[in-house]
Amino acid sequence: MSEKLKIGISIGDVNGIGLEVIIKSLMDHRVLEFFTPIVYGNTKVASFHRKAIGIQDFSFHVINSPDQANPKRANIINCWQEDVKISLGEQNEIGGKYAFLSLDKAVDDLRDGKIDALVTAPINKHNIQQEGFNFPGHTEFLQAKTEADDVLMFMIADELRIGVVTGHVPVKDITQSITQDAILHKLRMMNQSLKTDFWIQKPKIAVLGLNPHAGDNGLIGTEDEEVVKPAIQRATEEGILCVGPYPADGFFASETYTKFDGVLAMYHDQGLIPFKHIAARKGVNFTAGLPIVRTSPDHGTGYDIAGKNLASHESFLEAIFAAVHIVERRREQQALSANPLAFRRLSKDRD
């Protein structure tokens, strides 16, 4: 049997629900049959959260580096030694400081190949701003740290997969960010990710329109006619199977998304609002386009329920298993690519 994957986990904001959902995800020892978890945090902070939610029969195995991980335990690396004043439910500088220490150490180990993937607990995009982190969120930070040319925010839940052309961009700047080249680039990335990370040999992608009713043939804005449609045509000419633009409201209301392997939305809320409703606590944020694998739950820091034992860990556990599956698929494809005959046989069987 091959060695289990080592999955790194950053703890997010220490005043939020990050450690609660982490502990709940790792409490059932049966999950350890599939991966070896390595949490980047601090044992005292973890103990504080464990006691706050009334969990008694759980503890971390303390290690100094991933190579010391016990495959039968939930492992933790102490990223700092000093005591931390935790104020559950409060947005403050302390939450951001230690969220970054956890994340930075985990990413360093990921880049060095000491862990196989990273699952990130939620951060607060405001209080984490400091020297070393001047980014809108995890996605942009990881893009910079891995020197990736571009990334795709890819929300996944079972067969539903929604990506966005523009991520953390103010609404007033969306239109100028939507260009033919930008749409085409994201379509290429989505198409490649669906093939490589999800083993869909001939992906079918739906493209949403920018304006209400996808512009209604130019009556409600001209971007869909002048920008979105030509981008779809260019992608089609490259061999990417994509269709649209679809009016977003009718597309989701009629469940047309079930007919596609991926959906490309024009901007953040257009894709994420329906996604989070449909995913129902099981959604995962996957950053496609990186040389490494990173996932996260589709929820935030949950300050309002921190320490109250109310946080669901479903999305976080889904994020862990999504990371495991994507790493395994990538490695399987690399192995098959080294054996073209086996790769063609497998592709034929899956078509």
C-alpha positions as CSV (number, residue, x, y, z in Angstrom):
1,M,0.0,0.0,0.0
2,S,1.4,3.4,-0.9
3,E,2.1,6.0,1.7
4,K,-0.9,8.2,2.7
5,L,-0.8,11.8,1.5
6,K,0.2,14.4,4.0
7,I,-2.4,17.2,4.1
8,G,-1.3,20.4,5.7
9,I,-4.0,22.5,7.4
10,S,-3.7,26.2,8.3
11,I,-5.9,27.3,11.3
12,G,-7.1,30.6,10.0
13,D,-8.2,33.4,12.4
14,V,-7.8,32.2,16.0
15,N,-10.8,34.1,17.1
16,G,-13.1,32.4,14.5
17,I,-14.4,28.9,13.9
18,G,-11.3,27.5,12.1
19,L,-10.0,25.3,14.8
20,E,-13.5,24.1,15.8
21,V,-14.2,22.8,12.3
22,I,-10.6,21.3,12.1
23,I,-11.0,19.4,15.3
24,K,-14.5,18.2,14.4
25,S,-13.2,17.0,11.0
26,L,-10.4,15.0,12.6
27,M,-12.2,13.6,15.6
28,D,-13.4,10.5,13.7
29,H,-10.3,8.4,13.4
30,R,-11.7,6.7,10.4
31,V,-10.8,9.6,8.2
32,L,-7.2,9.0,9.0
33,E,-7.3,5.9,6.9
34,F,-7.2,8.2,3.8
35,F,-4.7,10.9,4.7
36,T,-2.3,12.1,7.4
37,P,-3.3,15.6,8.7
38,I,-0.7,18.1,9.8
39,V,-2.1,21.2,11.4
40,Y,0.0,24.4,11.5
41,G,-0.9,26.2,14.7
42,N,-0.3,26.0,18.4
43,T,-1.2,23.3,20.9
44,K,-2.4,25.8,23.6
45,V,-4.6,27.6,21.1
46,A,-6.0,24.3,19.9
47,S,-6.7,23.2,23.5
48,F,-8.5,26.5,24.2
49,H,-10.9,25.9,21.3
50,R,-11.3,22.2,22.2
51,K,-12.4,23.1,25.7
52,A,-14.6,26.0,24.5
53,I,-16.7,23.6,22.5
54,G,-16.7,20.9,25.2
55,I,-14.7,18.2,23.4
56,Q,-12.8,16.0,25.8
57,D,-11.6,12.9,23.9
58,F,-9.3,14.5,21.4
59,S,-5.7,15.6,21.3
60,F,-3.0,16.4,18.8
61,H,0.3,14.6,18.3
62,V,3.0,17.3,18.5
63,I,5.7,17.2,15.8
64,N,8.4,19.6,14.7
65,S,8.3,18.8,10.9
66,P,6.1,16.8,8.5
67,D,8.5,13.9,8.3
68,Q,7.8,13.2,12.0
69,A,4.0,12.8,11.4
70,N,2.2,9.9,12.9
71,P,-0.1,8.5,10.2
72,K,-2.5,7.3,12.8
73,R,-2.9,10.6,14.6
74,A,-3.9,14.2,14.0
75,N,-0.6,16.0,14.0
76,I,0.2,19.6,14.9
77,I,3.3,21.8,14.4
78,N,3.8,24.7,16.8
79,C,4.3,27.7,14.6
80,W,4.9,30.0,17.7
81,Q,5.7,29.5,21.4
82,E,4.3,32.6,23.0
83,D,0.9,32.7,24.7
84,V,-2.0,34.1,22.7
85,K,-4.9,36.1,24.0
86,I,-7.9,34.7,22.3
87,S,-11.1,36.8,22.0
88,L,-13.7,34.5,20.4
89,G,-15.9,36.3,17.9
90,E,-13.7,39.4,17.9
91,Q,-12.0,40.8,14.8
92,N,-8.6,42.1,15.9
93,E,-4.9,42.3,15.1
94,I,-4.1,39.1,17.1
95,G,-6.4,37.0,14.9
96,G,-4.6,38.2,11.8
97,K,-1.1,37.9,13.1
98,Y,-1.4,34.2,14.0
99,A,-3.4,33.3,11.0
100,F,-0.5,34.5,8.9
101,L,2.1,32.7,10.9
102,S,0.2,29.4,10.4
103,L,-0.4,30.0,6.7
104,D,3.1,31.1,5.9
105,K,4.7,28.1,7.5
106,A,2.3,25.7,5.8
107,V,2.9,27.3,2.4
108,D,6.7,27.1,2.9
109,D,6.4,23.3,3.6
110,L,4.1,22.9,0.7
111,R,6.5,24.5,-1.7
112,D,9.3,22.4,-0.4
113,G,7.4,19.2,-1.0
114,K,7.1,18.3,2.7
115,I,3.3,18.1,2.5
116,D,1.2,17.1,-0.5
117,A,-1.6,19.6,-0.3
118,L,-2.9,22.5,1.8
119,V,-6.4,23.1,3.2
120,T,-6.9,26.6,4.6
121,A,-9.3,27.6,7.4
122,P,-10.9,31.0,7.0
123,I,-9.0,34.2,7.5
124,N,-10.3,37.8,7.9
125,K,-9.1,39.7,4.8
126,H,-8.8,42.9,6.9
127,N,-6.9,42.0,10.0
128,I,-4.4,39.7,8.3
129,Q,-2.9,42.6,6.3
130,Q,0.6,43.0,7.6
131,E,4.2,42.8,6.4
132,G,4.4,39.7,4.2
133,F,0.6,39.7,3.4
134,N,-0.7,42.5,1.3
135,F,-3.3,40.6,-0.7
136,P,-7.1,40.5,-1.0
137,G,-7.1,36.9,0.2
138,H,-5.6,33.4,0.2
139,T,-5.9,33.1,-3.6
140,E,-3.7,36.0,-4.5
141,F,-1.2,35.2,-1.7
142,L,-0.7,31.7,-3.0
143,Q,-0.4,32.9,-6.6
144,A,2.4,35.2,-5.5
145,K,4.2,32.6,-3.3
146,T,4.1,30.0,-6.0
147,E,4.9,32.5,-8.9
148,A,1.9,31.2,-10.8
149,D,0.9,33.2,-13.9
150,D,-2.8,33.2,-13.1
151,V,-5.3,31.3,-11.0
152,L,-8.9,30.4,-11.2
153,M,-11.3,30.5,-8.2
154,F,-13.1,27.2,-8.7
155,M,-16.0,26.4,-6.4
156,I,-16.8,22.7,-6.4
157,A,-19.6,20.6,-4.8
158,D,-20.2,17.1,-6.2
159,E,-20.9,17.6,-9.9
160,L,-21.3,21.4,-9.6
161,R,-18.2,23.4,-10.5
162,I,-18.3,27.2,-10.9
163,G,-15.3,29.4,-11.7
164,V,-15.2,33.2,-12.0
165,V,-13.5,35.5,-14.5
166,T,-13.0,38.3,-11.8
167,G,-12.6,37.3,-8.2
168,H,-12.0,39.9,-5.4
169,V,-12.7,42.9,-7.6
170,P,-14.9,45.9,-6.6
171,V,-18.2,45.9,-8.5
172,K,-17.4,49.3,-10.1
173,D,-14.3,47.7,-11.7
174,I,-15.9,44.5,-13.0
175,T,-16.8,45.7,-16.5
176,Q,-13.4,47.0,-17.4
177,S,-11.9,43.7,-16.2
178,I,-14.1,41.6,-18.4
179,T,-12.2,41.4,-21.7
180,Q,-12.1,38.8,-24.4
181,D,-8.6,37.7,-23.4
182,A,-9.6,37.5,-19.7
183,I,-12.6,35.2,-20.5
184,L,-10.6,33.1,-22.9
185,H,-7.8,32.7,-20.4
186,K,-10.2,31.5,-17.7
187,L,-11.9,29.1,-20.1
188,R,-8.5,27.6,-20.9
189,M,-7.7,27.2,-17.2
190,M,-11.1,25.7,-16.4
191,N,-10.9,23.3,-19.4
192,Q,-7.5,22.1,-18.3
193,S,-8.4,21.8,-14.7
194,L,-11.5,19.7,-15.5
195,K,-9.3,17.4,-17.5
196,T,-6.3,17.2,-15.1
197,D,-7.9,17.6,-11.7
198,F,-11.3,16.0,-12.2
199,W,-10.6,13.5,-15.0
200,I,-13.3,14.7,-17.4
201,Q,-11.9,14.0,-20.8
202,K,-14.2,16.2,-22.9
203,P,-15.5,18.9,-20.5
204,K,-18.6,20.9,-21.4
205,I,-18.6,24.4,-20.1
206,A,-21.4,26.9,-19.7
207,V,-20.6,30.6,-19.9
208,L,-22.8,33.1,-18.1
209,G,-23.6,36.6,-19.5
210,L,-22.4,39.8,-17.8
211,N,-25.6,41.8,-18.0
212,P,-29.2,41.0,-17.0
213,H,-30.7,38.6,-19.6
214,A,-27.2,38.3,-21.1
215,G,-27.7,41.8,-22.6
216,D,-31.0,40.9,-24.4
217,N,-29.3,41.2,-27.8
218,G,-27.7,44.5,-26.9
219,L,-30.7,46.2,-25.4
220,I,-29.2,45.9,-21.9
221,G,-25.5,46.6,-22.4
222,T,-23.3,45.6,-25.3
223,E,-20.6,43.6,-23.5
224,D,-22.3,40.2,-24.0
225,E,-22.4,40.8,-27.8
226,E,-19.1,42.5,-28.2
227,V,-16.9,40.7,-25.5
228,V,-18.5,37.5,-24.2
229,K,-19.7,36.0,-27.4
230,P,-16.5,36.6,-29.3
231,A,-14.5,35.1,-26.5
232,I,-16.7,31.9,-26.6
233,Q,-16.1,31.7,-30.3
234,R,-12.4,32.0,-29.9
235,A,-12.4,29.3,-27.3
236,T,-14.5,27.0,-29.5
237,E,-12.0,27.5,-32.3
238,E,-9.3,26.2,-29.9
239,G,-11.3,23.0,-29.3
240,I,-12.9,24.0,-26.0
241,L,-16.5,22.9,-25.8
242,C,-18.2,25.9,-24.3
243,V,-21.7,27.4,-24.7
244,G,-23.4,30.7,-23.9
245,P,-23.7,33.4,-22.8
246,Y,-26.6,32.3,-20.5
247,P,-28.7,34.7,-18.4
248,A,-27.5,33.8,-14.9
249,D,-30.9,33.9,-13.2
250,G,-32.7,31.5,-15.6
251,F,-29.6,29.3,-15.9
252,F,-29.7,28.4,-12.2
253,A,-33.5,28.6,-11.7
254,S,-34.0,26.0,-14.5
255,E,-31.1,23.8,-13.2
256,T,-29.4,24.0,-16.6
257,Y,-26.1,23.8,-14.7
258,T,-26.7,20.1,-14.2
259,K,-26.1,19.6,-17.9
260,F,-22.5,21.0,-17.8
261,D,-19.2,19.9,-16.2
262,G,-18.2,23.5,-15.4
263,V,-19.7,27.0,-15.3
264,L,-17.8,30.2,-15.9
265,A,-19.4,33.2,-14.2
266,M,-18.3,36.7,-15.0
267,Y,-17.8,38.0,-11.4
268,H,-17.7,36.8,-7.8
269,D,-21.3,37.1,-6.6
270,Q,-22.8,36.0,-9.8
271,G,-21.2,32.6,-9.3
272,L,-20.8,32.3,-5.5
273,I,-24.3,33.2,-4.4
274,P,-26.1,30.4,-6.3
275,F,-23.2,28.1,-5.6
276,K,-23.4,28.5,-1.8
277,H,-27.2,28.0,-2.0
278,I,-27.0,24.9,-4.1
279,A,-23.9,23.4,-2.3
280,A,-25.7,23.6,1.1
281,R,-22.7,23.6,3.5
282,K,-20.7,21.1,1.4
283,G,-19.0,23.6,-1.0
284,V,-15.3,23.8,-1.5
285,N,-13.1,26.6,-2.8
286,F,-10.3,25.1,-5.0
287,T,-7.6,27.3,-6.5
288,A,-7.0,26.0,-10.0
289,G,-3.9,27.0,-11.9
290,L,-1.4,26.6,-9.1
291,P,1.5,24.2,-9.2
292,I,0.3,23.0,-5.8
293,V,-3.1,21.9,-4.5
294,R,-5.0,24.2,-2.2
295,T,-8.6,23.9,-1.1
296,S,-10.7,25.6,1.6
297,P,-14.3,25.5,2.9
298,D,-16.8,27.9,1.3
299,H,-17.5,29.8,4.5
300,G,-15.9,32.6,6.5
301,T,-14.5,33.1,10.0
302,G,-17.9,32.7,11.6
303,Y,-17.2,35.2,14.4
304,D,-20.9,35.2,15.4
305,I,-20.8,31.5,16.4
306,A,-17.2,31.1,17.4
307,G,-16.8,29.0,20.5
308,K,-20.5,28.0,20.7
309,N,-20.2,24.5,19.2
310,L,-22.5,25.5,16.3
311,A,-20.1,25.4,13.4
312,S,-20.7,22.7,10.8
313,H,-17.5,20.9,9.7
314,E,-19.1,19.4,6.5
315,S,-17.5,21.9,4.1
316,F,-14.1,21.6,5.8
317,L,-14.1,17.8,5.6
318,E,-15.2,18.1,1.9
319,A,-12.3,20.4,1.3
320,I,-9.8,17.9,2.8
321,F,-11.1,15.1,0.7
322,A,-11.2,17.3,-2.4
323,A,-7.5,18.0,-1.9
324,V,-6.7,14.3,-1.5
325,H,-8.6,13.4,-4.7
326,I,-7.1,16.2,-6.8
327,V,-3.5,15.3,-5.8
328,E,-4.2,11.6,-6.6
329,R,-5.7,12.4,-10.0
330,R,-2.8,14.7,-10.9
331,R,-0.3,12.0,-9.9
332,E,-2.2,9.3,-11.7
333,Q,-2.3,11.4,-14.9
334,Q,1.5,12.0,-14.6
335,A,2.1,8.3,-14.3
336,L,-0.2,7.5,-17.2
337,S,1.4,10.2,-19.4
338,A,4.7,8.4,-18.9
339,N,2.9,5.4,-20.4
340,P,1.0,6.7,-23.5
341,L,-0.5,3.3,-24.3
342,A,-2.1,2.9,-20.9
343,F,-3.2,6.5,-21.0
344,R,-5.0,6.1,-24.3
345,R,-6.6,2.8,-23.1
346,L,-7.9,4.5,-19.9
347,S,-9.2,7.5,-21.8
348,K,-11.1,5.3,-24.2
349,D,-12.7,3.4,-21.3
350,R,-13.8,6.6,-19.7
351,D,-15.3,8.2,-22.9
